[in-house]
Amino acid sequence: MTPENNVPIHLDPNRAFHLENVSALQRFKILDSAPEAAFDHIVEIASRVFSVPIVLVSLIDLNRQWFKAKVGLDLCETNLDVSFCTYAVRQNDVMVIPDATKDIRFANNELVKAPDGIRFYAGAPLRTTDGFVVGTLCLVDGVPHLDFGSEDRALLAKLAVLVVDLMEGRASHQASLEAKSKLEDFTTASLDIFWETDVEHRFTRLSSETMLGVSASANPWDAGLESMVGHKRWDILNVDTTREPWRSHLQLLDARKPFRDLRYAKEFDGKLMHFSVSGRPVFDKDGTFLGYRGATQNVTEQEQSRLEAERLANSDPLTGLANRRCWNTALRDRLNVDKVPPTGILLFDVDRFKDINDALGHAVGDRLLIDIAKRIVNCSVKTSLAARLGGDEFALLIEGTNEETVRSADCILQAMTRPFEIDGHNLHVELSIGIKLVGPQEHECDRIMVDADLALRTAKLQGRRRHVVYDPSMRKENDSRITLTAQFERALQNNEFELHFQPQMRLSNDTIVGVESLLRWNHPERGLLYPNQFLNALETSAFDIPAGQQVIDLACKQARIWQDLGTPVRVGINVSASQLYGDNLPKVLDDAMTRHGTAATMIEVEVTERVALGNVEKITSVLEAIRELGITIAFDDFGTGFASLSSLMQFPLDRVKVDQRFITDLHKNPANTRLTSGLIRLCHSLGFEVIAEGVEKHAHETFLRKQNCDEVQGYLYSKPVDARQTTDFLIKGKRAQEKRKQTG
């Protein structure tokens, strides 16, 4: 365990991790919701499987842990200061505390010190598919458990995955019904047989208390038990004692040590039953070994529950296909041989599935996914595994020839040509399929899936509704991205990133009032690189935030330089999604302005529609904090089709930038003329100033003047240039303005 994992998540000085997880939890809208049978059944199963009195689905809120499902506990929530789960959510694996009184972190916990307090705890993190940890599935007992082994950990982790699957699918009524039907209400039927053996391990006495609810006096098994007297257990069962688990069991007996939970199965009256045996050695007062004494319990229902839980943990609750965990295991097993047999991978998703969800609702979307899954299964060869990896992403593992793999892809594409009829809707669905034909010496799962994904991307670029077989040339773009990512750290250290600036002119007085800062990379080997050559790689790397901070620092520094030169202008800074969704963007801006003595009125933050509309509530709070610093805010790329009027009104905006696509085609497309005019009037009616981007012709400027557009930006005035050239431009503009005043 790393040192930081010894600190509960809510007390970590760096609260970002906790706040990000809480934000992710709140998106589920599950806190303080009513009990749901699917979650309740999981804790019931876990209680029986692990033989513990308390099981909780614990969700970690900002200052409390709240129990979505619970067994053996009356409380609905506790504060985080007494929570074991605040430690467990920081682990990559299941956290096990065999005896809390002997753990320095918990020995003084009031829940441990209380009478009948907590002794045993095991918690599996609830990790969402996008990597956030929102709580735990945890086991609690008032007695220590010193034998909670690797198999127990693995099973608890699988049940935790099932909890996450239910959380992520609960918005769908159909997914909840599917999960509920699979988690039947298991009841435990117990059979306790008490036994004693002699020094040779032969039974000397056996008696049963209950069996399947039958009283001892009416128990028809008693006669069978009497016939076992004088025989050894393994002889009665006719097992090979040289094989596990019996070999280890006999070693314990020879060492005169106690044993616990020896499990075996035996068929009675055509029904396979499972038993758990525990015993301890018996000695007389002189220490002479007399034999063993113990009990045998019928754990058939418990074992069936465990097997069912394991099955559910490996299946998608919505479609019934294998889930990502099962897929990864199957693929790993397939590749874990010296020579991989003929194998094909199909990776595909539903083109524009989000549009269907948004237009018709998630219930229709879920029904569509279920029907798509059925058609996929019908196209599968006998030796293949169909999986839903998440969302609308599916995969097919084909244990067959290249020809069979391609035929399956053809079959799937053909199956999708028939429309889906769902709730009166006639839905036409298109798939793009990436195919990876696995070579005999290819053993790396991750690389194979990357290859399939590259093929899928290529299929989409080629026009969708097709399949494409992976070719090594497809890796060039991906390798280029990896190469760039490896160079970002050096670029930051060597100040290779620089800003170019494009002026923004106010039409009312033809004065330059602002500039937009645009990132460039002065690469030591490749020369000046533009954003389309590296920005996608940067924004998906670990260097996105540091690069964004460097951009803010450069912009604030340059704004102060122009202020000192007597040519003050507003400097616009584009911020990325990761900066906005982080927790310290306002502080980074404030620190940079303080460091360089830059007035807040000289800085403007630009936010694109696509980024802003990801989480309106979160973005609004960040923008409000920025605006409180005195910084203005511009909404970039407006009119590209993402923002609605209501969302526009939610943000604390000063300016709206009309996307250049409307301006560029003004002279070609009358519809753009009307739309641009309407957008300007709309923004003015809401109290926003308007900047038109992409102004390249005098005709554009003339039209925009007539529409009372506030500011313009584009190649008609200047392309983006470096700071020195921008300074020259500003000085010339200032002189021209002073000359106009003198002659005016």
C-alpha positions in Angstrom: 0.0 0.0 0.0 1.4 3.4 -1.0 1.7 6.1 1.7 -1.1 8.2 0.2 -3.4 5.2 0.4 -3.0 5.3 4.2 -5.0 8.6 4.2 -8.8 8.5 3.9 -9.8 10.1 0.6 -11.8 13.0 2.2 -8.7 14.1 4.3 -6.2 14.0 1.5 -4.7 17.6 1.1 -5.2 17.2 -2.6 -9.0 17.0 -2.7 -9.2 16.8 -6.5 -9.5 13.0 -6.6 -12.3 13.0 -4.0 -14.2 15.8 -5.7 -14.0 14.2 -9.1 -15.3 10.9 -7.7 -18.2 12.7 -5.9 -19.0 14.6 -9.1 -19.1 11.3 -11.0 -21.4 9.8 -8.3 -23.8 12.7 -8.5 -24.2 12.1 -12.2 -25.8 8.8 -11.4 -28.6 10.6 -9.5 -28.7 7.7 -7.1 -28.0 9.3 -3.7 -31.0 9.1 -1.3 -33.0 7.1 -3.8 -35.5 4.4 -2.7 -34.3 0.8 -2.2 -34.1 -1.3 -5.4 -34.5 -5.0 -5.4 -31.5 -5.7 -7.8 -29.1 -4.0 -5.4 -30.7 -5.6 -2.3 -30.3 -9.0 -3.9 -26.6 -8.5 -4.4 -26.0 -7.7 -0.7 -28.2 -10.7 0.3 -26.2 -13.0 -2.0 -22.9 -11.6 -0.6 -24.0 -12.2 3.0 -24.7 -15.8 2.3 -21.7 -16.5 0.1 -19.2 -15.0 2.6 -21.1 -15.9 5.8 -21.0 -12.3 7.2 -23.9 -10.5 9.0 -23.4 -7.1 7.4 -23.0 -6.3 3.7 -23.3 -2.7 2.3 -23.3 -0.9 -1.0 -21.6 2.2 0.3 -21.5 5.3 -1.8 -19.0 8.1 -0.9 -20.6 11.5 -1.0 -18.8 14.8 -0.1 -19.1 14.4 3.7 -20.9 11.1 4.2 -21.2 7.6 3.1 -24.7 6.6 2.1 -25.9 3.0 1.8 -27.8 2.2 -1.4 -28.3 -1.4 -0.2 -27.7 -3.0 3.1 -28.2 -6.2 5.1 -27.7 -6.5 8.9 -27.5 -2.7 9.6 -30.3 -0.2 10.5 -28.3 3.0 9.6 -28.8 4.7 6.2 -25.6 6.7 6.3 -22.6 7.6 8.5 -20.1 10.4 8.4 -16.8 9.9 6.6 -14.6 10.2 9.7 -15.6 6.7 10.9 -15.8 5.1 7.4 -13.5 2.2 6.4 -14.6 2.8 2.8 -12.8 6.1 2.5 -9.6 4.0 2.6 -11.0 1.2 0.4 -11.8 3.6 -2.5 -8.2 4.5 -2.8 -7.1 0.9 -3.5 -6.7 -0.8 -6.9 -7.9 -4.1 -5.4 -10.1 -5.3 -2.6 -9.1 -3.9 0.8 -9.2 -6.6 3.6 -8.9 -5.8 7.3 -8.8 -9.3 9.0 -8.9 -7.8 12.5 -9.5 -4.1 12.9 -8.2 -4.0 16.5 -4.8 -4.8 15.2 -4.8 -2.2 12.4 -3.3 1.2 13.4 -5.7 3.0 11.1 -8.9 1.7 12.8 -8.0 0.5 16.3 -9.3 3.7 17.8 -12.3 4.0 15.5 -15.5 4.4 17.6 -17.1 1.7 15.5 -14.3 -0.7 16.5 -14.1 0.3 20.1 -17.8 -0.1 20.7 -19.2 -3.2 22.3 -19.6 -5.9 19.6 -17.7 -3.5 17.3 -16.3 -4.1 13.9 -13.5 -6.6 13.7 -13.5 -7.7 10.0 -13.9 -5.5 6.9 -13.5 -6.3 3.2 -14.3 -3.6 0.6 -14.2 -3.8 -3.2 -14.0 -0.4 -4.9 -17.0 0.5 -7.2 -15.0 1.7 -10.2 -17.1 3.1 -13.1 -16.3 2.3 -16.8 -14.8 5.8 -17.1 -12.4 5.2 -14.2 -14.1 7.0 -11.2 -14.4 5.3 -7.8 -17.8 6.1 -6.3 -18.0 3.8 -3.3 -17.5 0.1 -2.3 -19.3 -3.2 -1.9 -18.2 -4.1 1.6 -18.4 -6.9 4.1 -18.5 -6.3 7.9 -18.4 -8.7 10.8 -18.0 -8.5 14.6 -15.4 -11.3 14.6 -12.0 -11.5 12.8 -11.7 -13.3 9.5 -8.1 -14.4 9.2 -8.8 -16.7 6.2 -10.3 -14.4 3.6 -8.3 -15.6 0.6 -7.6 -14.7 -3.0 -10.7 -16.5 -4.3 -12.9 -14.6 -1.8 -11.3 -11.3 -3.0 -11.9 -12.2 -6.6 -15.5 -13.0 -6.1 -16.2 -9.8 -4.1 -14.5 -7.8 -6.9 -16.8 -9.5 -9.4 -19.9 -8.7 -7.3 -18.6 -5.0 -7.2 -18.5 -5.0 -11.0 -22.1 -6.2 -11.0 -23.1 -3.3 -8.7 -21.4 -0.8 -11.1 -23.2 -2.5 -14.0 -26.5 -2.0 -12.2 -25.7 1.7 -11.4 -24.8 2.4 -15.0 -27.8 0.7 -16.3 -30.4 1.8 -13.7 -31.6 4.7 -15.8 -32.9 2.1 -18.2 -36.0 0.4 -16.9 -35.3 -2.5 -19.2 -31.8 -3.0 -17.8 -33.1 -2.9 -14.3 -35.7 -5.6 -15.0 -33.0 -7.7 -16.7 -30.7 -7.5 -13.7 -33.6 -8.2 -11.3 -34.8 -11.3 -13.2 -31.3 -12.7 -13.0 -30.8 -12.1 -9.3 -33.4 -14.5 -7.9 -34.1 -14.5 -4.2 -32.0 -17.3 -2.9 -32.9 -19.0 0.3 -30.6 -21.1 2.4 -31.4 -24.6 3.2 -29.0 -25.9 5.9 -27.9 -29.3 6.9 -25.7 -29.5 10.0 -24.1 -32.9 10.6 -22.1 -33.1 13.8 -19.4 -35.8 13.7 -16.5 -37.3 15.6 -13.6 -39.5 14.4 -11.0 -41.7 16.0 -7.2 -41.4 15.6 -7.4 -43.2 12.2 -10.0 -40.6 11.1 -12.9 -43.2 11.0 -16.3 -41.8 12.0 -17.3 -42.9 15.5 -20.4 -40.7 15.7 -22.6 -38.7 13.4 -25.9 -36.9 14.0 -27.9 -34.3 12.1 -29.9 -31.4 13.5 -31.9 -30.2 10.5 -31.9 -30.9 6.8 -33.8 -28.8 4.3 -36.2 -27.9 7.1 -36.9 -31.5 8.2 -36.7 -32.1 11.9 -34.1 -34.5 13.2 -36.7 -37.1 14.4 -38.2 -37.2 10.9 -34.9 -37.1 9.0 -34.6 -40.0 6.6 -30.8 -39.4 6.3 -30.1 -40.6 9.9 -30.0 -44.2 8.8 -27.5 -43.3 6.1 -25.4 -41.5 8.6 -25.3 -44.6 10.8 -23.9 -46.6 7.9 -20.9 -44.2 7.7 -19.7 -45.1 11.2 -16.4 -46.9 11.0 -15.4 -45.5 7.6 -13.2 -42.6 6.6 -14.8 -39.6 4.8 -12.6 -39.9 1.6 -13.3 -43.7 1.4 -17.0 -43.1 1.5 -16.7 -40.4 -1.2 -14.3 -42.6 -3.2 -12.0 -39.7 -4.0 -8.3 -39.6 -5.0 -6.5 -38.4 -2.0 -3.3 -37.6 -4.0 -5.2 -34.7 -5.6 -6.3 -31.4 -4.2 -8.0 -30.4 -2.0 -7.8 -33.8 -0.4 -4.0 -34.0 -0.4 -3.7 -30.8 1.6 -6.5 -31.9 3.8 -4.7 -35.1 4.8 -1.5 -33.1 5.5 -3.4 -31.0 8.0 -4.8 -34.1 9.6 -1.4 -35.6 9.9 -0.1 -32.4 11.5 -3.1 -32.5 14.0 -4.2 -29.0 12.9 -7.7 -27.6 12.6 -9.2 -27.2 9.2 -12.0 -25.1 7.9 -14.4 -25.1 4.9 -13.2 -28.2 3.1 -15.7 -28.3 0.2 -16.8 -31.2 -1.9 -19.9 -32.2 -3.9 -21.9 -35.5 -3.9 -25.0 -36.5 -5.8 -28.1 -37.6 -3.8 -31.3 -38.8 -5.4 -30.2 -37.2 -8.7 -29.4 -33.9 -7.2 -25.8 -32.5 -6.9 -25.3 -31.2 -3.4 -22.4 -29.2 -2.0 -20.9 -29.5 1.5 -18.6 -27.6 3.7 -16.7 -29.4 6.4 -14.8 -27.9 9.4 -13.1 -29.6 12.3 -10.5 -29.4 15.0 -8.3 -32.0 16.8 -9.4 -33.4 20.2 -6.8 -34.1 22.9 -7.1 -35.6 26.4 -5.8 -33.8 29.4 -2.4 -35.4 28.9 -2.2 -34.1 25.3 -2.9 -37.5 23.7 -4.6 -37.2 20.3 -8.0 -38.7 20.3 -9.3 -37.8 16.9 -11.3 -35.0 15.3 -14.6 -33.3 16.1 -16.5 -31.0 13.7 -19.6 -30.3 11.6 -20.6 -30.6 8.0 -22.9 -28.0 6.5 -25.0 -28.2 3.3 -23.9 -25.2 1.3 -25.7 -26.1 -2.0 -27.7 -22.9 -2.2 -24.7 -20.9 -1.2 -22.6 -22.5 -3.9 -25.3 -22.0 -6.4 -25.5 -18.3 -5.4 -21.8 -18.0 -5.8 -21.9 -19.5 -9.3 -24.8 -17.4 -10.3 -23.1 -14.3 -9.0 -20.0 -15.2 -10.9 -22.1 -15.7 -14.1 -23.8 -12.3 -13.6 -20.4 -10.7 -13.0 -19.3 -11.8 -16.5 -22.4 -10.9 -18.4 -23.9 -7.6 -19.6 -27.2 -7.1 -17.7 -28.9 -5.4 -20.7 -28.2 -7.7 -23.6 -27.1 -10.9 -21.9 -23.9 -10.9 -23.9 -20.5 -11.3 -22.3 -19.3 -8.1 -20.7 -15.9 -6.5 -21.0 -14.4 -8.4 -18.0 -15.5 -11.8 -19.6 -14.2 -10.6 -23.0 -10.8 -9.7 -21.6 -10.5 -13.1 -19.9 -11.6 -15.0 -23.0 -9.2 -13.2 -25.3 -6.3 -13.6 -22.9 -6.9 -17.3 -22.6 -7.2 -17.6 -26.4 -3.8 -15.9 -26.9 -2.0 -17.6 -24.0 -0.5 -20.4 -26.1 2.7 -20.9 -27.9 1.0 -20.7 -31.3 -2.3 -18.9 -31.5 -4.9 -20.9 -33.5 -6.8 -19.1 -36.3 -8.6 -16.2 -34.5 -10.5 -13.2 -35.7 -11.7 -10.1 -33.8 -14.6 -7.9 -34.9 -15.0 -4.6 -33.1 -18.0 -2.4 -34.0 -20.3 0.3 -32.8 -23.6 1.8 -33.9 -23.1 4.8 -36.0 -25.0 7.9 -34.6 -26.5 5.9 -31.8 -26.5 9.0 -29.6 -28.9 10.7 -32.1 -31.4 7.8 -31.5 -31.0 8.1 -27.8 -31.5 11.8 -27.8 -34.4 11.8 -30.1 -36.4 8.8 -28.9 -35.2 8.2 -25.3 -33.0 5.7 -23.6 -35.8 3.1 -23.3 -35.9 2.8 -27.1 -32.1 3.0 -27.3 -31.9 0.0 -24.9 -34.4 -2.0 -26.8 -32.4 -1.3 -29.9 -29.2 -2.6 -28.3 -31.0 -5.7 -27.2 -32.3 -6.4 -30.7 -28.9 -5.7 -32.3 -27.3 -8.2 -29.8 -29.7 -10.9 -31.0 -28.8 -10.3 -34.7 -25.1 -10.4 -33.8 -25.5 -13.8 -32.0 -27.3 -15.1 -35.1 -24.3 -14.2 -37.2 -21.8 -15.8 -34.9 -20.1 -19.1 -35.7 -20.5 -21.8 -33.1 -17.1 -21.2 -31.6 -17.3 -17.5 -31.0 -17.9 -15.1 -28.1 -20.2 -12.1 -28.5 -19.7 -9.2 -26.0 -21.0 -5.8 -25.3 -18.0 -3.8 -24.2 -20.0 -0.8 -23.1 -22.4 1.8 -24.5 -23.1 0.9 -28.1 -19.7 -0.9 -28.6 -19.7 -4.6 -29.4 -17.1 -7.2 -30.1 -17.0 -10.7 -31.6 -14.2 -13.2 -30.9 -14.2 -15.8 -33.6 -12.3 -19.1 -33.2 -12.1 -19.7 -36.9 -10.4 -18.9 -40.2 -9.9 -15.5 -41.7 -12.7 -16.4 -44.2 -15.1 -17.2 -41.4 -14.3 -13.9 -39.7 -15.0 -11.9 -42.8 -18.1 -13.9 -43.5 -19.4 -13.0 -39.9 -18.7 -9.4 -40.6 -20.6 -9.5 -43.9 -23.5 -11.3 -42.1 -23.7 -8.6 -39.4 -23.7 -5.8 -42.0 -26.4 -7.5 -44.0 -28.4 -8.1 -40.8 -28.4 -4.4 -40.1 -30.0 -3.6 -43.5 -33.4 -4.7 -42.2 -35.0 -2.0 -40.1 -35.7 -2.4 -36.4 -39.3 -1.9 -35.3 -39.4 -0.7 -31.8 -42.4 0.9 -30.1 -43.8 2.1 -33.5 -40.5 3.4 -34.7 -38.9 2.1 -37.8 -35.2 2.4 -37.1 -32.5 2.0 -39.7 -29.1 1.2 -38.2 -25.6 1.4 -39.7 -22.5 -0.3 -38.3 -18.9 0.2 -38.9 -16.7 -2.9 -38.2 -13.0 -3.1 -37.6 -11.5 -6.5 -38.2 -8.3 -7.9 -36.7 -7.0 -11.2 -38.0 -4.7 -12.5 -35.3 -1.4 -14.0 -36.3 0.0 -17.2 -34.7 2.6 -15.2 -32.8 0.5 -12.3 -31.6 -0.1 -12.6 -27.9 -0.7 -9.1 -26.6 -4.4 -8.4 -25.9 -4.1 -4.7 -25.7 -2.2 -4.3 -29.0 -4.7 -6.6 -30.8 -7.6 -4.5 -29.5 -5.8 -1.3 -30.6 -5.4 -2.8 -34.0 -9.1 -3.6 -34.2 -9.9 -0.1 -33.1 -7.7 1.4 -35.7 -9.4 -0.7 -38.3 -12.8 0.5 -37.0 -11.7 4.2 -37.2 -10.6 3.6 -40.8 -14.0 2.1 -41.6 -15.7 5.2 -40.3 -13.4 7.5 -42.2 -14.1 5.6 -45.4 -17.8 6.2 -45.2 -19.2 3.9 -42.5 -21.5 0.9 -43.1 -18.5 -1.3 -44.0 -15.9 -3.5 -42.6 -12.1 -2.9 -42.8 -9.4 -5.4 -42.0 -6.5 -4.0 -40.0 -3.3 -3.2 -42.0 0.0 -2.3 -40.3 0.0 1.0 -42.2 -2.9 2.1 -39.9 -0.5 2.2 -37.0 1.5 5.1 -38.5 -1.0 7.7 -37.3 -1.3 6.1 -33.9 2.5 5.8 -33.6 2.8 9.4 -34.6 0.5 10.3 -31.7 2.6 8.3 -29.3 5.8 9.9 -30.6 4.3 13.4 -30.1 3.2 12.5 -26.6 6.7 11.4 -25.6 7.9 14.9 -26.8 5.4 17.0 -24.9 7.4 17.0 -21.6 10.5 18.2 -23.4 8.5 20.9 -25.2 7.2 22.2 -21.9 10.6 22.2 -20.2 12.2 23.9 -23.2 9.4 26.5 -23.7 8.8 25.2 -27.3 5.1 26.1 -27.1 4.4 29.7 -28.1 1.4 31.9 -28.8 0.3 33.5 -32.0 -2.4 36.2 -32.0 -5.2 37.2 -34.3 -6.6 40.7 -33.9 -10.2 41.5 -33.1 -11.6 44.8 -34.4 -14.5 46.8 -33.1 -16.6 47.9 -36.0 -18.0 51.1 -34.3 -14.6 52.8 -34.4 -12.3 50.5 -36.4 -10.1 50.0 -33.4 -8.2 46.8 -32.4 -9.7 45.9 -29.0 -8.7 42.3 -28.6 -6.6 39.4 -29.8 -7.2 35.7 -29.7 -4.2 33.7 -28.6 -3.6 30.5 -30.6 -1.1 27.8 -29.7 1.8 26.9 -31.9 4.6 24.4 -31.3 8.1 25.6 -32.4 9.4 22.0 -32.9 13.2 21.8 -32.9 13.2 19.3 -35.8 9.9 19.8 -37.7 9.6 23.6 -37.4 6.4 25.5 -36.6 3.5 23.1 -36.0 -0.1 24.1 -36.1 -2.8 22.8 -33.7 -4.2 20.3 -36.3 -0.8 18.6 -36.2 -0.6 18.0 -32.4 -3.5 19.3 -30.4 -5.6 16.1 -30.4 -2.6 14.2 -29.0 -1.9 16.9 -26.5 -5.5 17.0 -25.2 -5.6 13.3 -24.6 -2.2 13.2 -22.8 -1.1 13.8 -19.3 0.4 17.1 -20.4 -2.8 18.8 -21.3 -3.2 20.6 -18.0 0.5 21.7 -17.7 0.4 23.0 -21.3 -2.8 24.9 -20.6 -1.2 26.5 -17.5 1.7 27.5 -19.7 -0.6 29.1 -22.2 -2.4 31.1 -19.5 1.0 32.3 -18.2 2.2 33.3 -21.6 -1.0 35.2 -22.4 -1.1 37.1 -19.1 2.6 38.0 -19.5 2.0 39.3 -23.1 -1.1 41.2 -22.0 1.0 43.1 -19.4 3.7 43.8 -22.0 1.2 45.4 -24.3 -0.3 47.3 -21.4 3.1 48.8 -20.6 3.6 49.7 -24.2 0.5 51.8 -24.2 -1.3 49.4 -26.6 -3.6 47.5 -24.1 -5.8 44.9 -25.7 -8.0 42.1 -24.4 -6.3 38.7 -24.8 -8.5 35.7 -25.4 -7.4 32.3 -24.0 -8.8 29.1 -25.2 -9.2 26.5 -22.4 -9.6 22.8 -22.8 -12.2 20.4 -21.3 -9.8 19.0 -18.8 -9.0 22.5 -17.5 -12.7 23.4 -17.2 -13.6 20.1 -15.5 -10.7 20.4 -13.1 -10.9 22.4 -9.8 -8.2 25.0 -10.0 -8.7 26.9 -13.3 -9.8 30.1 -11.5 -6.8 29.9 -9.2 -4.4 29.3 -12.2 -5.7 32.4 -13.9 -5.6 34.5 -10.7 -2.0 33.4 -9.9 -0.8 34.2 -13.5 -2.4 37.7 -13.4 -0.9 38.4 -10.0 2.5 37.1 -11.1 2.7 39.4 -14.1 0.6 42.3 -12.7 -2.0 41.9 -15.4 -5.4 43.6 -15.1 -8.3 41.1 -15.2 -10.0 43.3 -17.8 -7.2 42.4 -20.2 -8.0 38.7 -20.1 -10.9 36.8 -21.7 -11.5 33.0 -21.4 -12.9 31.3 -24.6 -15.1 28.2 -24.1 -16.3 26.1 -27.0 -19.9 24.9 -27.3 -18.9 21.2 -27.3 -16.8 21.5 -24.1 -19.3 23.7 -22.3 -22.3 21.5 -22.8 -20.8 18.4 -21.4 -21.8 19.2 -17.8 -23.6 22.5 -17.7 -23.8 22.7 -13.9 -20.1 22.1 -13.4 -19.0 24.5 -16.2 -21.4 27.2 -14.9 -19.8 27.1 -11.5 -16.3 27.3 -12.9 -17.2 30.2 -15.2 -18.9 32.1 -12.4 -15.7 31.8 -10.3 -13.7 33.1 -13.3 -16.0 36.0 -13.9 -15.8 37.0 -10.2 -12.1 37.6 -10.9 -13.1 40.3 -13.4 -12.3 38.2 -16.4 -14.7 38.3 -19.4 -16.0 35.1 -21.0 -16.6 34.3 -24.6 -18.7 31.4 -26.1 -16.7 30.1 -29.1 -18.0 28.3 -32.2 -21.6 29.3 -31.6 -24.1 28.1 -34.2 -22.4 24.7 -34.8 -25.5 22.9 -33.7 -24.8 21.9 -30.1 -26.1 24.8 -28.0 -29.7 25.5 -27.3 -31.1 28.9 -26.3 -31.7 27.7 -22.8 -28.2 26.4 -22.4 -26.8 29.7 -23.7 -28.7 31.6 -21.1 -27.3 29.5 -18.2 -23.7 30.6 -18.7 -22.3 33.9 -17.4 -21.2 35.1 -20.8 -20.0 38.5 -22.1 -19.4 37.7 -25.8 -20.6 35.1 -28.3 -18.4 34.2 -31.3 -20.3 33.3 -34.4 -18.6 30.4 -36.1 -16.6 31.2 -39.2 -18.6 28.6 -41.3 -21.5 31.0 -41.3 -19.4 34.0 -42.4 -17.3 32.2 -45.1 -20.4 31.2 -47.1 -22.3 34.5 -46.7 -22.1 35.3 -50.4 -22.9 31.8 -51.5 -25.7 30.8 -49.2 -28.7 33.1 -48.6 -29.8 30.9 -45.7 -26.5 31.7 -43.9 -27.2 35.4 -44.4 -30.5 35.1 -42.7 -29.2 32.7 -40.0 -26.2 35.0 -39.2 -28.5 38.0 -39.0 -30.8 36.1 -36.7 -27.9 34.9 -34.4 -26.6 38.5 -34.0 -30.1 39.8 -33.1 -30.6 36.9 -30.7 -27.3 37.5 -28.9 -27.9 41.2 -28.6 -31.4 40.5 -27.1 -29.8 38.4 -24.4 -27.3 41.1 -23.6 -24.2 39.5 -25.3 -21.8 41.2 -27.6 -21.0 39.4 -30.8 -17.7 38.7 -32.6 -17.8 37.3 -36.1 -15.0 34.9 -37.0 -13.6 34.1 -40.4 -14.1 37.6 -42.0 -12.0 37.4 -45.2 -13.8 39.8 -47.6 -14.9 43.4 -47.5 -18.4 42.1 -48.4 -18.4 40.2 -45.2 -17.5 43.3 -43.2 -20.1 45.4 -45.0 -22.8 42.9 -44.2 -21.8 42.6 -40.5 -21.7 46.4 -40.1 -25.3 46.5 -41.3 -26.2 43.9 -38.8 -24.6 45.9 -36.0 -22.1 43.2 -35.2 -19.8 44.4 -32.5 -16.4 42.9 -33.4 -14.8 41.0 -36.3 -11.8 38.7 -36.7 -10.3 37.2 -39.7 -7.7 37.2 -42.5 -9.1 40.4 -43.9 -7.3 42.1 -41.1 -4.5 39.8 -40.2 -3.7 36.1 -40.0 -2.5 34.8 -36.6 1.1 36.1 -36.1 3.7 35.9 -33.4 3.9 38.4 -30.5 6.5 40.6 -32.2 4.4 41.0 -35.3 1.3 41.5 -33.3 3.0 44.3 -31.3 4.0 46.0 -34.6 0.4 45.7 -35.8 -1.0 47.2 -32.6 1.5 50.1 -32.7 0.6 50.9 -36.3 -3.1 50.7 -35.4 -2.6 53.1 -32.5 -0.8 55.6 -34.7 -3.5 55.3 -37.3 -6.1 56.0 -34.7 -4.3 59.0 -33.4 -3.9 60.4 -36.9 -7.6 60.0 -37.5 -8.3 62.0 -34.3 -6.0 64.7 -35.4 -7.5 65.0 -38.9 -11.0 64.3 -37.7 
